[in-house]
């Protein structure tokens, strides 16, 4: 650490020894002499202003300008200088401590967000699966989840918890394709969860990077590097191995999960291709909130046409279901559905996309393990190996994505 002090020595131009002044013929001036100081004084600047010494005139009245704020007594000045140096040295230390405290606090906040992201996702998958097992109407369940999200968004906007955006008609037109694929992606996920085990659905959804690479190459012209292509091989091979040995396998659940991958990655590609970047008011959370409302509006009529009104107490009672259990679990699943996506966007605003992708890979592992333990899903060694290979490929993909191709 540098010491905030400087030495005033005879080499200082203000204290340079002067030759004896020779009287001139002008009687108005008296001779002035300035001898070098007997010893070097170390004076520290006060509040960033250095102490300057000016020559005194021969008169008894001191010069009004550039008067030193420190006494010229070497001993007293040395003690004051030590005090000032101690204070100057303490400022960077306290600043470093403040930076460390702020860094620790940011780490704790980020860790808490990751924990909430995983926790909400676990609860969503468990409660959602429990509801879909006894109430096999995925369109109704998906609409109900979008309805809960819509109520939460309107509540945040009305109470000023989050600023209500001003949306133009042009923006709504640009967002509409995103809302359509977002609706289909969540609908296909629920359809798959209703047909196969939670662990198998998320194993198939590990193929999202494969669809991302293919769609980006087709519509954005982003050709993958050799490293990216190499990371896709264990993903595809692991999913194939897990599918061949899955106890709950059926084609409806398999293709629904694959369709979910296609639509979710189409949403990401469309967001890059069609969204106008100059619209700074549309941050990730605002965009997600608008898409949630539009998805509810789009899916509600489809629900009435395809599945009808099935989520009423009379229908649930006639089906022999526990009304309170179905409603409570559906409500928890809907709240967690909206919460984990909100937290995901909050994390994305704090970390890089690569870090977020790695965190998403870890989240999928956590969901698969907890769902297997909770539902006691039978898993063979070969199935576990396939799932592990696929997830390892996803992790590898998230790492090699940061490698930029060399310019030709």
C-alpha positions in Angstrom: 0.0 0.0 0.0 1.4 3.4 -1.0 1.9 5.9 1.8 0.1 9.2 1.3 3.2 11.3 2.1 5.8 13.3 0.3 9.1 14.9 1.3 9.8 18.6 1.1 13.6 18.7 0.5 15.9 21.3 -0.8 15.3 19.9 -4.2 11.8 21.2 -4.1 11.6 24.3 -6.2 9.8 26.2 -3.4 12.7 25.5 -1.0 15.6 25.9 -3.3 18.5 27.7 -1.7 18.9 31.2 -2.9 22.0 33.2 -3.4 22.3 36.3 -1.4 20.3 39.1 -2.9 22.4 41.9 -4.2 20.8 45.3 -3.6 19.9 47.2 -6.6 19.5 50.9 -7.2 15.8 50.6 -6.6 15.3 51.7 -2.9 11.8 50.2 -2.7 13.1 46.6 -2.3 14.9 45.1 0.6 17.1 42.1 0.2 15.4 38.8 0.8 17.2 35.5 1.6 15.8 32.0 2.0 18.1 29.5 3.6 17.5 25.8 3.1 15.7 24.1 5.9 17.9 22.4 8.5 16.2 19.0 8.0 13.7 17.3 5.7 10.1 17.6 6.7 7.6 14.9 5.8 4.3 16.5 5.4 1.1 14.7 4.3 -1.6 16.4 2.3 -4.8 17.2 4.1 -8.0 16.4 2.1 -5.9 16.2 -1.1 -4.4 19.7 -0.7 -0.6 19.8 -0.3 1.1 22.2 2.2 3.0 24.9 0.3 5.5 27.1 1.9 5.9 30.7 0.7 8.6 33.1 1.4 7.9 35.6 4.1 8.4 39.3 3.5 10.6 41.4 5.6 7.6 42.9 7.2 6.2 41.5 10.5 2.9 40.8 8.8 2.7 37.3 7.2 1.9 36.8 3.6 -1.8 36.1 3.2 -1.4 33.5 0.5 -0.3 29.8 0.6 0.1 29.6 4.3 0.8 26.1 5.5 -1.9 24.5 7.6 0.7 22.4 9.5 3.1 23.7 12.1 6.7 23.9 11.0 8.0 22.3 14.2 9.7 19.1 13.0 8.7 17.1 16.0 5.1 18.3 16.1 4.8 18.1 12.3 6.1 14.5 12.4 3.4 13.5 14.9 0.7 15.1 13.0 2.0 13.5 9.8 1.9 10.1 11.4 -1.7 10.7 12.4 -2.7 11.8 9.0 -0.8 8.8 7.4 -2.6 6.4 9.7 -6.0 7.8 8.7 -5.0 7.8 5.0 -3.9 4.2 5.4 -7.2 3.2 7.1 -9.4 4.4 4.2 -8.4 1.8 1.6 -8.6 -1.0 4.3 -12.2 0.0 5.1 -13.0 0.3 1.4 -11.6 -3.3 0.9 -13.7 -4.5 3.7 -16.7 -2.9 2.2 -16.1 -4.5 -1.1 -15.6 -7.9 0.5 -18.8 -7.5 2.4 -20.7 -6.5 -0.7 -19.2 -9.5 -2.6 -20.2 -11.9 0.1 -23.7 -10.5 0.2 -24.0 -10.9 -3.6 -22.8 -14.4 -3.4 -25.3 -15.2 -0.7 -28.1 -13.7 -2.7 -27.1 -15.6 -5.9 -26.9 -18.8 -3.9 -30.3 -18.3 -2.5 -31.8 -17.6 -5.9 -30.3 -20.9 -7.2 -31.7 -22.7 -4.2 -35.1 -21.3 -4.8 -34.9 -22.1 -8.5 -34.2 -25.7 -7.8 -36.7 -25.9 -4.9 -39.6 -24.4 -6.9 -38.8 -26.7 -9.8 -38.8 -29.8 -7.6 -42.1 -28.9 -6.1 -43.6 -28.1 -9.5 -42.7 -31.5 -11.0 -43.8 -33.5 -7.9 -47.2 -31.8 -7.4 -47.8 -31.5 -11.1 -47.2 -35.2 -11.6 -49.5 -36.1 -8.7 -52.3 -34.0 -10.2 -51.8 -35.4 -13.8 -51.9 -39.0 -12.5 -55.4 -38.6 -11.2 -56.7 -35.9 -13.5 -55.4 -36.7 -17.1 -56.4 -33.4 -18.7 -53.1 -31.7 -19.5 -54.6 -28.8 -21.5 -56.8 -27.9 -18.5 -53.9 -28.1 -16.1 -51.7 -26.0 -18.4 -54.4 -23.3 -18.7 -54.9 -23.3 -15.0 -51.1 -22.7 -14.5 -51.2 -19.8 -17.0 -54.2 -18.4 -15.2 -52.3 -18.4 -11.9 -49.4 -16.7 -13.5 -51.7 -14.1 -15.1 -53.2 -13.3 -11.7 -49.7 -12.9 -10.2 -48.5 -10.6 -13.0 -51.6 -8.4 -12.7 -51.1 -8.2 -8.9 -47.5 -7.1 -9.3 -48.4 -4.5 -11.8 -51.4 -3.1 -9.8 -49.4 -2.9 -6.6 -46.3 -1.4 -8.3 -44.2 -4.4 -7.1 -43.0 -4.4 -10.7 -43.4 -1.6 -13.2 -46.2 -2.0 -15.6 -44.8 -1.7 -19.2 -46.2 0.3 -22.0 -46.7 -2.1 -24.9 -47.3 -1.0 -28.5 -49.2 -3.0 -31.0 -46.0 -3.6 -33.0 -44.5 -5.2 -29.9 -47.5 -7.4 -29.3 -47.3 -8.7 -32.9 -43.6 -9.5 -32.4 -44.3 -11.3 -29.1 -47.2 -13.3 -30.4 -45.0 -16.1 -32.1 -43.1 -16.4 -28.8 -46.3 -16.7 -26.8 -47.5 -19.5 -29.2 -44.4 -21.6 -28.9 -44.2 -20.9 -25.2 -47.7 -22.2 -24.8 -47.0 -25.3 -26.8 -43.8 -26.0 -25.0 -45.4 -26.1 -21.6 -48.4 -28.0 -22.9 -46.2 -30.7 -24.4 -44.2 -30.9 -21.1 -47.4 -31.6 -19.1 -48.6 -34.1 -21.7 -45.3 -36.0 -21.3 -45.4 -35.8 -17.5 -48.9 -37.3 -17.6 -47.7 -40.3 -19.6 -44.2 -41.2 -18.4 -42.1 -40.8 -15.2 -40.8 -37.4 -14.3 -37.2 -38.6 -14.5 -37.7 -39.9 -18.1 -39.3 -36.7 -19.2 -36.4 -34.7 -18.0 -33.9 -37.1 -19.5 -35.5 -36.5 -22.9 -35.6 -32.8 -22.3 -31.8 -33.0 -21.9 -31.8 -33.0 -25.8 -32.7 -29.3 -25.8 -29.1 -28.4 -26.9 -29.4 -30.6 -30.0 -32.6 -28.8 -31.1 -31.0 -25.4 -30.3 -28.0 -26.1 -32.5 -30.1 -27.4 -35.4 -32.6 -24.5 -35.3 -29.9 -21.9 -34.9 -28.1 -23.3 -38.0 -31.4 -23.4 -40.0 -32.8 -20.0 -39.2 -30.0 -17.9 -37.9 -27.1 -19.2 -39.9 -25.1 -20.0 -36.8 -23.0 -23.0 -37.7 -21.8 -25.0 -34.7 -18.1 -25.6 -34.0 -16.5 -29.0 -33.9 -16.5 -28.9 -30.1 -20.2 -28.2 -30.0 -21.0 -31.1 -32.4 -18.8 -33.4 -30.3 -20.7 -32.5 -27.2 -24.0 -33.5 -28.8 -23.0 -37.1 -29.4 -23.2 -38.2 -25.7 -26.4 -36.3 -25.3 -28.1 -38.2 -28.2 -26.5 -41.5 -27.3 -27.4 -41.2 -23.6 -31.0 -40.3 -24.3 -31.3 -43.3 -26.7 -29.8 -45.6 -24.1 -32.1 -44.4 -21.4 -35.2 -44.7 -23.7 -34.5 -48.3 -24.6 -34.3 -49.3 -20.9 -37.1 -47.0 -19.5 -39.7 -49.0 -17.6 -42.4 -46.3 -18.1 -41.7 -45.8 -21.8 -44.5 -45.1 -24.2 -44.4 -43.2 -27.5 -46.9 -40.6 -26.5 -44.8 -39.5 -23.6 -41.6 -39.7 -25.6 -42.8 -37.6 -28.6 -44.5 -35.1 -26.3 -41.2 -34.4 -24.5 -39.4 -34.2 -27.9 -42.1 -31.7 -29.1 -41.5 -29.7 -25.9 -37.8 -29.5 -26.8 -38.6 -28.3 -30.3 -41.0 -25.6 -29.3 -38.9 -24.3 -26.3 -35.9 -24.0 -28.5 -38.0 -22.4 -31.3 -39.0 -19.8 -28.7 -35.3 -19.0 -28.1 -34.5 -18.7 -31.8 -37.6 -16.6 -32.5 -36.6 -14.2 -29.7 -33.3 -13.6 -31.4 -34.7 -13.3 -34.9 -37.8 -11.2 -34.4 -37.6 -9.2 -31.2 -36.5 -5.6 -31.7 -33.4 -4.9 -29.6 -34.1 -1.2 -29.3 -37.1 -1.8 -27.1 -35.3 -1.5 -23.8 -38.5 -1.5 -21.8 -38.9 -5.2 -22.4 -36.6 -6.9 -20.0 -36.7 -10.6 -19.5 -39.2 -10.6 -16.6 -41.5 -8.1 -18.4 -41.4 -10.2 -21.6 -42.1 -13.4 -19.6 -45.1 -11.7 -17.9 -46.6 -10.6 -21.2 -46.1 -14.0 -22.7 -47.8 -15.6 -19.7 -50.9 -13.5 -20.1 -51.0 -14.1 -23.9 -50.6 -17.8 -23.4 -53.6 -17.9 -21.1 -55.7 -16.0 -23.6 -54.6 -18.3 -26.4 -55.1 -21.6 -24.5 -58.3 -20.9 -22.7 -60.6 -21.3 -25.7 -58.7 -24.4 -26.8 -59.4 -25.9 -23.4 -63.1 -25.4 -23.7 -63.3 -26.9 -27.2 -61.0 -29.9 -26.6 -61.5 -30.9 -23.0 -64.5 -28.9 -21.9 -65.1 -27.7 -18.4 -63.6 -30.5 -16.3 -62.0 -28.6 -13.4 -65.2 -28.1 -11.4 -66.0 -29.5 -8.0 -68.9 -31.5 -9.3 -66.8 -33.2 -12.0 -64.0 -34.0 -9.6 -66.4 -35.4 -7.1 -68.1 -37.5 -9.7 -64.7 -38.9 -10.7 -64.2 -40.0 -7.1 -61.3 -37.6 -6.5 -60.5 -35.6 -3.3 -61.5 -32.1 -4.3 -59.3 -30.3 -1.7 -56.2 -32.4 -2.6 -56.5 -31.8 -6.3 -57.1 -28.0 -5.9 -54.3 -27.5 -3.3 -51.8 -29.5 -5.3 -52.8 -27.8 -8.5 -52.4 -24.4 -6.8 -49.0 -25.2 -5.4 -47.8 -26.5 -8.8 -49.1 -23.4 -10.6 -47.4 -21.1 -8.1 -44.1 -23.0 -8.3 -44.4 -23.0 -12.1 -44.5 -19.3 -12.3 -42.1 -18.7 -9.4 -39.3 -20.9 -10.8 -39.4 -19.2 -14.2 -39.3 -15.8 -12.6 -36.3 -16.7 -10.4 -34.6 -18.2 -13.5 -34.8 -14.8 -15.2 -33.6 -13.1 -12.1 -30.5 -15.4 -12.1 -29.9 -14.8 -15.8 -29.8 -11.0 -15.1 -26.9 -11.7 -12.6 -24.8 -14.3 -14.3 -23.6 -15.1 -17.8 -25.7 -17.4 -20.1 -23.0 -20.1 -19.8 -23.2 -20.1 -16.0 -27.0 -20.1 -16.3 -26.8 -23.1 -18.6 -24.6 -25.0 -16.2 -27.0 -24.2 -13.4 -29.9 -25.5 -15.5 -28.0 -28.8 -16.1 -27.4 -29.2 -12.4 -31.1 -28.4 -11.8 -32.1 -31.2 -14.1 -29.9 -33.7 -12.3 -31.5 -32.6 -9.0 -35.0 -32.9 -10.3 -34.3 -36.4 -11.8 -32.8 -37.7 -8.5 -35.5 -36.2 -6.3 -38.3 -37.5 -8.5 -36.8 -41.0 -8.6 -36.6 -41.0 -4.8 -40.0 -39.5 -4.2 -42.0 -41.7 -6.6 -39.7 -44.7 -6.1 -39.3 -45.0 -9.9 -37.6 -48.3 -10.9 -34.3 -47.5 -12.6 -32.0 -50.1 -14.1 -28.3 -49.7 -14.1 -28.2 -49.2 -17.9 -31.0 -46.6 -17.7 -29.0 -44.7 -15.0 -25.9 -44.9 -17.3 -27.8 -43.5 -20.2 -29.2 -40.6 -18.1 -25.8 -39.9 -16.7 -24.2 -39.8 -20.1 -26.8 -37.5 -21.5 -26.5 -35.1 -18.6 -22.7 -35.2 -18.9 -23.1 -34.2 -22.5 -25.3 -31.3 -21.6 -22.7 -30.1 -19.1 -20.0 -30.4 -21.7 -22.1 -28.5 -24.2 -22.6 -25.7 -21.8 -18.8 -25.5 -21.4 -17.8 -25.6 -25.0 -20.3 -23.0 -26.1 -18.0 -20.3 -24.8 -15.3 -21.4 -27.2 -15.4 -19.0 -30.1 -14.5 -20.1 -33.6 -11.2 -18.6 -34.9 -11.7 -15.9 -37.5 -10.7 -16.9 -41.0 
